[in-house]
Amino acid sequence: MTPKQRANLERLLKPRHVAVIGGRDAETVAAECERIGFSGPFWPVNPKRSHIGGHPCFASIEALPEAPDAVFLAVPKEAAIEALQKLNAIGAGGVVCYTAGFGETGSEGADDEARLVAAAGDLALVGPNCYGVINYVDKVALWPFTHGGSCPGYGAAIITQSGMLSSDFTMSQRGAPFAFMVSAGNQTLLRLEDFVDALAERPEVRAIGLHIEGLKDVQAFERAALKSLSLGKPIVALKTGTSKLGSSLTVSHTGSLSGTEELYDALFDRLGIIRVSSPAQLLETTKFLCVAGVPRGRRLAGLTCSGGGATMLADYAERLDLTFTPPDATTSANLRSLLPQTATVSNPLDYTTPIWGIPEKTRPVFDALLAQGHDVAVIVQDYPAPGLDESKQWYRNDTLSFIAATRTQGLPAAVCSTMPENLDAETRNFLVAEGVAPMQGIEECMAAIAAAAWHGARRAEIAVARPDPLLAPRPEGTPQLLDEASAKQRLAASGIAVPGSRVGSGADAPSLAQALGFPVALKMVSAKLPHKTEAGAVRLGLSSKEAVAEAVQRMKADVVAFNANAVTNLFLVEGMVAAPVAELMVSIRRDPQFGLAMTLAAGGVLVELLADATTILLPATRADLARALSRLKISRLLDGYRGKPAASRAALLDTLERLAAFAGDAANDVAEIEINPLFVGVRETCAVDVLMQIR
């Protein structure tokens, strides 16, 4: 995005005047602008109509009173390209291109999309193949369908690649406050990261929700996400298209690359982005962040008027590593003096129905529980359905007591219904106005709080030690496999420990082994043997010259049977390495979108058996490498398990840092490295088996 396009995006997001070009769809946009309350000049362009939406039509773009800040374009493909040329020529701001039939249709559409971009010039172009933009704050709806949603003066900016999903969001009955809704479509010119970059600066935007099918520029997205993070605007992401079928549908829908699940997880973790698995959870999480904010930690106070509600709160919290701090002695004594005898002092607290709805009794109880010190407060309330209002005031009484108690303590607060539908619109709006998040569903509520707390902690970590930016993708090259001896020589030169070794012919191998010291491992040196074990190209624990000589002959025969073209008369003789505390698999590969990615996993035969792995994007800080290690189940072995000695995490982290630096050095031209296993010992690590491809 050029500086001129960025300036025009600002005009589009907050336009003084709007032009619509088209027929029936332009009529809808006129109605939606009226619905939301747009009061600026509205200029339809249609040579065949006298009026659209009660506004007089202009016969051509050239006839407009001045260059419009925002345009909604809904005409056939060729007419759309011609209109963009004219709009750019007169100095218009931004254009929502509702027209489809471009890159999402294949190669022919891609050519037309290139023509579209050329015609757009300096315009801020949204789409094509998109629904558009709704600005709830300034009351502008460049939108081709009936829309819903509300804004109390602030809210979330939701940016999606799916038009219908964005429309569904506006119609949701979740009470989430919206500031902006953007359907980005094909992202031909303006991409998700451009909207994140611009909307993060808006004071009325408190959080950003993303629906991502694919990213076209991961490095630019990283810059925008880190900017949003630094401005205190959490990002919540729903990533779709990670299945094989989903990926193919993504390409056919918007022409985007889907990417792998693990790489997106690594990217989101790197940037402090909260990942959710459903549209409902995206709305619940952004709602909590916008209304309640980011909590200081994971300590909860829970209030219910039901033992079942208290149990469900506790169950979900435990799964999410949230803590309901038990009442201390002082708090317990205060609560016992205030609660009915039938109540049990606990957190979450069932304050029981005898005092339900009686403010002079509930408020002291709520104050007593919250005074102990917590990070978030939640009360479970399922309001009666509309039309069953006789008891609503009793619910509202407890809500008011809860609001007053949480305000006294300065706590982020949520009223949570057990069933998602059991918070009516009037109650949701009331709670938002009071700064309390109306959360719908206990599971959704707990997940949102846990995510918000994780984001707060991750944001603090990134502020202390932000990794260097992701490396830009490099031109593709044909990967070339190095033989293991050459690969280990390269790693050893970078300070990574490898077994002591000698290289020589089959005839020399027994003498080399004796000089090295028994027992030894024997491996055939060949660039055509990426996986030696299945080819019979490895022998371990050889303890004599005779055993080595016999292994040479048997190995040659086995490799001939496996792949005669892979046979060589060159052998790597290595000293056997002492048994480690743990074995890891460490790999680094170069992805065309994400750059270098390191995967850590349980090593040896456990790689596929346990599927215990985590991925981190490079470059990474030492702290991030340590965090990644801690996510592995096998990490417990490193600390010494059942009386076994602990491994040197410092030595392991030294090795990982050196390996990452080696792969990141352009002079090494690394396409892939796999060390399996990496022996992690009490004092040092050792790369026992290495596969390396260069380009």
N, C-alpha and C positions, 0 to 999 in steps of 0.2 A: 504494500500500500504506500503510495507516494504521499508527501506532505499535502499536496492539493487534494488528493482523494480523502485523506484524513480530515481535512477541513470541511470537505463536502459531506463526510459522514456525520460530523457534528450538526450540520444543517439538516440532514435527513432525520436525525434522532430527535431534534427539537425544531421543527419547521415553523416558519412564520406563515407560509402558504403552501397549499397542496394542489397539485394537478392530477387528474385521472385521465387516462387515455384508453378508450375501449367502449364497450356497450353494456351488456348485462352485468358483467363483473364490476364495471365502474359504478353502476347503480348501487350495487351492494356496498362498495367502499364509501359512497356518499352517505348511505344509511348508517354505516358503522361509525363514521366520523360524527354524524349527528347524535348517534346513541351515546358515544363517549363524551360528547360535549365540546368538540372542536369549534372554535369561534373565529378562526382566521379565514382569509380568502380561500375559496374552494373553486377550482377552475376545471370543469370537464372539457375535454377535447374530443369532438366527434363531428365530422362534417355532415353526417346524415341525421342528426338529431338537433332539436332546438333547445331541449333541457335534459339534464340528468340530475335526479334527486332534487328537483326544484331549482337547480342552478343553471343559468344560461350557458349553452355550449359555445366553445370557440371552434372555428372551422379548421384550424391548424395550429401546430406548435408555435409557428412564427407569429401568430396572432395574439399570443398570451400577453398580458399587461407587462410582465417582467419575468425574468428567469425564476422558476419555482424552486423552493428549497427541497421539496419532496414530490416525487411523481410515482403513481401506481400505474404500471404498464401491463395491459391485458389485451394484446392484439396478436394475430398470427406471427409466426417466426420471422419471416422476411420483413414484415411491417415493423416488428419490434426492433430489428437491427437498424432499419432506416430511422425510426424514431429516436433511438439512442444517439445516432450521429447528429441529428438536429438539436436534441437536448444538450449535448455536449457543446455544440457550436454556440448556443445562446447563453451558456454558463449556468445551467441548472445545477442543483446540489446533488441529491441522491435519487436513485431509481429503484423501486421494487419491481423486479421483472417476474411477473406471475407466469409468463409464457413458458411452456415446457417444450421438449423435443430437441434438446441440445446434448451435452456430453453423456447424459444418462442413457441415451439410446444407442451408443456405440460409435464407431469410427466416423460415420457421416455426420452424426450430431456433434462430434468433437470438432470437426472442421467448422461447422456453423458456430460453435461456441467460441472458437478462436476469432471468428469474424465479429461476434458479439463484443468480445473484449476490446478489439481494435476500435469498434464504433463507440464504445463507452468512453474512451479517452480518460479525462479527469473525473468523470462521474463516480460517485460512491454507489456501486452496483450491488444490490442484494439479489441473490439468485444466480441464474434463472431457476425455474422449477421450484418456486417457494411460495409461501403464503404472505410473508411480509413482516411488518413491524407494528407493534402496539406500544405507544408511550402512555402509560396509565397516569403518570404524574402530570404531564402537560396536555393530556387528553387529545391524542392523535391516534387514529386507527387506520393504518394502511393495510387493510385486511379484507379478504374477499368473501368472508362468511360471517354469520352472526357470532359474536364473541361474548364471553362473560369475563369474570374476574373483577377484583376490586383493589383499591389502593388507599390506605390511610395516610398517604403522604410519603410513604417509604415502602420498600419491599424488595423482592428478589427480581433479578434480571434473568429470565429463562431464555436460553438460546438452544434451538434444536435444528437438526438436519431434516426432520420430518414435519411436513406441514400439518398433517392431520393430528399428529401427537401434540403439537403446540396448540392446536385448536381444542383438543381434548383437555389439555391443562387449563385453558381459560374456563372451561365448563365444569371443572371439578368442584365438588362440594367439600373441600378440605379447609377452607378459610385461610389459605396461604395468601399473604399480601403480595401483590405484583407491582413492580415499578416498570418493567419492560418485558415484552414477549417478542422474540425474534425467531422467525423461520428462515434459516440460511440457505436451504436448498442445495444447489450444486457447489456452492462456495467458489464460483468461477473467479471472482475478483475479491470480494470481501469474505474472509474466512472466520471460523469460530474465534480464533485468537484476536482478530481485528476488533470484533465486538467485545470480547473480554477486556482488551486494552482500553477501549473507549468507555465502556460502561463501568469499569472499576473506578473511574475517576468521578462518577456521579455521586454526590453525597446522599441522594435518596436511595441508592442501591446498597443494601446491607449484605447481600449474599448473591452468588451467581450459580444458577443451575444449568448444567449442560447435558444435552442428549447428543452423544457422539456415535456416529456410525464409522467414521474414519477421519484421520488427520492427514493433511497434505504437507504440512511443514512442522515437524515435531519441535525443531529448535525455536521457531517463532512462537509456537504455543508455549514452550517453556518460559520464554521471556515475558509473555503476557500473564501467565499464571503466577510467576514470581512477583510481578508488579502488583497483581491483585492481592497476593499474600502480604506484601509489604504495606498495602493500604488498608489492611484489616478486613478484606472482603473474601470470606471463605468461598471456595468453589466446591460444588457437589456435582458428581458426574454419573450419568447412566450410560454405560458403554454397551452397545448392542452390535451384533454381527460377528461374534467370536466363534460361533459354530460354523461348520463347513457350509451348511445351507444358508445360515445367516450372512456369512461372508459373501456368498454369491449373490444374495438378494441385495446386499449393500452396494455392490459394484453396479448392479443393474438399476438400482434406485437413484443414486446420486453420483455414480462414477468414482466413489472414494475407495481407498484401500482400507481394509479392515484392521489388519495387524493382529498380533497374537495376544491372547489373554494375559500371559505372563509379562509381556513387555508393557502393556498398558497398566497392569498392577504396579510394575516397577516405576513407571513414569508418574503415576498418581501418588505413590508413596514419596517419591523424590520431591514432589511439589506441594505436599500437604493437602492434596485434593481428596475429598471424601468420595469413595466409590459406593454406589448403591445398586441394587439389583432390580428395582421396579420403579415405574413412574410414581406410584403412591409413596414409596419411601423417599424419592427425590423431593416430592412436595412436603412431606412431613419434616424432612431434615432441613430444607431451606426455610420452612416456616419457623421451626424452633430457633434457627440461627438468626433470622430476621427479627423475631419478636423477643425472644429471651436472651439471645446472644451466646457467646462462647464461654462456657464455665471455666472456673479456675482449676478444677480437678475432677475426680471421679467419685467423690463422696456425696451420697444422696440422702435426702430425708424424704420418706414416703408417708402419706396419710391416706387412709381409706375408712369407709364406714362398713367394711365387709372383711371378714377373715379371708375369704377367697381372693379378694382383690390384693390384699397384702401378700398372700402367698405367690400370686402371679407376678407381682412386682419383684419379689425376692428371686424367684426362679429365673426370670429373664435377665435380671441384673447380674446374677452369678455367671450366666453363660457369656456375658459381654464384659466381664471383668470390671463391673461397677460395684461400688461398696456402699452398703447400708450400714453406717457406723452404729454399733449398739449404743444405747443410752448409757452414759456414765452414771456414777453413783448419785451425783447431785441432780442430774436430769431425771433419773429414775424416781427419786424421792419426790421431786416436784410433780411429775406426771401422776404418780400414785395418789397424791393429795388432790388432784384435779379430775381424775377419771372415775367413772362408775366402778364399783367393785367387780363387775363382770369383765372389765377390760384387762388385757395383758399388756404390760409395758414392753414395748419392742420398737424396732425400726426396721421395716415399715410398721406403722402404728395403726391398728384398727381402733378408732376412738369410740366405736359402738353407737347404736341407734338411740339410746336414751338421751344423748346430748345433741343428736343430729339436728341441724337447723337452728340451734339456739346460740346466737353469737356470744352472749355473755359467758357461755360455758365452753364453746369451741375455741374462741380466740385465745384464752389463757393456755389451753392445751397446745395449740399450734405454736404459740410463742415459746413455751417450755421446750418442746422438741427441737425447734429451729435454733434456739439460743446456744446449743452445744457447739455449733460450727459445722457447716456443710458447704458443698459447692453448688448444689442444685436441689430444688424442692419440687415434689410432684404430689398432687392429690388426685385420686381416682374418683370420677363422678360421671355417671351415665344419666344425662338429663332426660326427662320425659319427652315423648314425641309431641310435635305441635298438635294442639287440640286437647291434650291431656295436661292442662296447665295448673291444676289445683295445687300440686305440690312443688311447682317450679320455684316458688319463693324460698322454700326450705333449702333447696339445692343452692340457690343464689346466696342465701345467708352464709353457708359454709364457704362458698367461693369468695365472698367479700372478706370473711375472717382470714382465709388463706392469703389473699392478696395483701391485706394489711400486715400480716405476720412476715411474709417474705420481703415486703418493702422495708420493714424495720431492720431486717438482717442484710438487705441489699443482695438478695439471692435471685439468680435466674429461676423462673418458675413456670410450671406447666400444669394445666388442668387436663387430665387424660381420661378419655372414656374407654371402658372395656371393649365395647363394640364400636367400630369406626363411625357408624351412622348415628350414634347416640349423643351427638353434640349438634344442636340445631343451629341454623344460620344466625339467629339473633344472639345466641350465646357466644358463638364463635366471634362475631363482630365485637361484642362487648368485651371479650377477653383480649382481643388484639388491641382494642382502644386502651385497655388497662395495662398493656405491656406484658401480658401473660400468654404463653403459647397454648392455643387450643389443640391438643394432640389427640388423634383419633386412632385408638387401638393401643393396648399396652405394649405389645411387641414392637410396633412401629415407634412408639414413644421412647422406649428404652434404647432401641437401636439408634435413634436420632441423637439422644443424649450422649451415648457412648461415642458416636461419630464426632459430635461437636467437641467432646473432651479430648479425643485423639487429635483432632485438628489443632486445638489450642496447644497441646504439648508438642506436636510436630512443628508448628509455627515457631515456637520458642527455640527448638533445636536448630531449625534452618537459619534463624536469625543469628545464632551463635557461630555456626559453621556451615555456610552455604557452599556446596560443591562448585567447582568451575563449570561453565556452561557445557552442555552436550556438544560433542564434536559434530561438525557438519558432515553429512554423508559424502563419501568419496566415490569417484567413478568406479563402476564395477570392473572387475578383472577376473580372469580364469583362475580359480584356486589351484595351487600346486602343493601336493603333500610332500613334506620333508620326511626323510627317514628319521627314526627316533634318535639316533646318535647325534645327528646334526641339530635336531630340535633341542636336545638337552644341552648341547654346547652353547647354544644361543641363550638359553635360560640361565645357565651357570655364569655366563659373562655378565648377566644382569643381577647377580647376587642371589639367585634362587638355588637352594641346595638340591643336588641330584646325587644318586649313588656313585661311589667311586667306580671307575670303569676303564676298560681297554677295548680297542677295536682292532680286529685283524681277521685273517683268513681262517677257514675251517681248520687248516693244518696247524696254525699258530694258536688256536683257541685254548688247547689244554695248557700250554706253557704260560699264556697270558693269565689264565685262571690261577695257576700256581703262584705267579708273581703277585697277583692281586690278593690272594688269600682265600681259602675255602671257608664256608660254602659260597657258591656263586649262582647267579642267574645267567642264562644264555638266551640271546635273542638274535634272530636273523635281521640284518640291516637291509631294508628294502623300502623304497618309497611307494611300493605297490601293496604294502601290507598295513593298512590302517588299523585293523583289528587282528592282532597276532594270535591271540588265544585260539580263536576258531580255526585258524589256518595251521595250528600246531607249531607255530614259530616261536614258542616260549617254553623254556624248561627252568624250573626253580629248584633251589636247594641241592645243587650238584656239589659233591664233596670230595671229588678226586679227579685227576687228569683223565683216567679211564672213563669215568662217568661223563666228562665233558666231550671226549672224542666220540663216545657212543651217541650222545645227544646230538652232535653235529650231523652224523649220518642219518639218524632217524628224522631229524628236523628237515633235512633236505628232501627226504622221501615224502614226508607229510605235506610239505609245501608244494611239491610237484603235483601231488594228488589234488591239492586244493586249487592251485593256480600256477601252472608251469611257468608263466611269464613273470611271476613275482620272485622266482628263485634267484638268489645271489650266493656268492661264496664269501660274503663279508658278515662278520658276527660281532655283536656287542656283548662283552663279558662284564658283568656288574657284581659288585659285592652285595650280598644279601643284607638288607636293612633290618635292624632290630624291630621287633613288634611294637607298633605305636599305641598310644592311648586311644586314638580314633583314626578312621580313614575317611577322607572327604573326596568328593569329586568336584573339581573346579574347572569351569569352562568359560571361555570368552569367545563370543562370535560377533561378527560385524553385520548388523542389520541395515538394509538400504534406507530405512526410514529413521530408525532410532539410534543408529550408530553402534557403539560398542556396548554389549550387555554381558555381565558376568553372572553365571549361575553357580550357586553353591548347593551341594547335595550330600547326603550320606553316600560314601564312596564304596569302591569294590563291588561285590555282588549285591550290595544293598541298594544300589542306584535304582534299579527297576523294581526290586522287591518292595521297598518302603515308599517310593515316590516322595521322598522327603527332600524337597528342593525349594529354593527361593532365588529370585532374579533381581539384580540391581543394575541400573544403568551407570555407565562410566562417562566422565570421571566421577569418582565418589570420594567423600572424606573418610578418614579412618573411623570416625564415629558411625558413619553410615554402614561401613563394612562390618563393624561390631554389631550394629542393630540387625543386619541381615543374618549374621551367624546366630544370634540369639533366637531367631525365628525357627531355626531347624530343631527338630525333635532330638537329633543326635547331639545337639549342643550340650545336653546334660552330661554326656560322656566326657566332654572337654573339662568339666569342673571336677572330675573324679567321681565315679559312680560306684556305690557299694564298696567303699574302701579302696578303690583303685586310685592311682596317682592322678593328679590333675595335669592337663596339657598346658603348654605355654601359649596362652592366647596372644601374648605380645609377639612371639615368634611367628605365629600364624598370621596375624595382621600385617607384620612386616612382609611376609611372603606375598600376601594378597595385594598389598600396595605396590610391591615391585613388579608383580605380574601385570597389574593394571597399567602401570607406567610403561612397561615393555610393550604391551599391546597398543597403547595410545601413541607411541612414538612412530610417526609416519615413516621413518627410515626402516622400521622392521617390517612394514607392509603386511601386517597380520590379517588374515581372513578368519582364522579360527585357532583356538588353543583348547585342548582338553587334557587335564591332568587327572588320571584316575588309576590308582589312588594317589592322593597326596597324604603321606603319612604325617600325622601330627603327634609329636612326642612331648616328653616332659620339658625338654630344653630347645628343641628345634623341629623344623619340618623338613620333609624330603619329597621331591617330585619323583615318584617311583616309575610311573608310566606316563608318557607324554605323546600326544598326537598334535601336530601343528601343520596348518596350511597357510601359505603365504600367497600373495597375488603378484 
